[in-house]
Amino acid sequence: MERGARGVADVEFIEVKSSSDKLSEDQRDWIVNNHELLKLPFKIAKVYRGPKNGPGEDRGFGRVKCRSRS
């Protein structure tokens, strides 16, 4: 592959969920089937809110946890 060229190895699918959300059965089936049949790499990222920064400020993301299926 040419230097700087991109290929399938440079693609990754990430499903982002809040700390209180989870995959539906349809989402889980889609991920598993596409991973097994097409060998597509997947990650599931859980996003947790950080503490409030100060009066009137938005909350930032405290941390992100990822699980891979590759």
URKA-V556882 format. One line per field, one symbol per residue. ss: DSSP state (H for helix, E for strand, C for the rest). burial: I if it has 16 or more other C-alpha atoms within 10 Angstrom, else O. A space follows every 10 residues. Layout:
BEGIN
ss: ???
burial: ???
END
This chain:
BEGIN
ss: CCCCCCCHHH CCEEEEEECC CCCCHHHHHH HHHHHHHHCC CEEEEEEEEE EECCCCCCEE EEEEEEEEEC
burial: OOOOOOOOOO OOOIOIIOOO OOOOOOOOOO IIOOOOOOOI IIIIIIIIOO OOOOOOOOOO OOOOOOOOIO
END
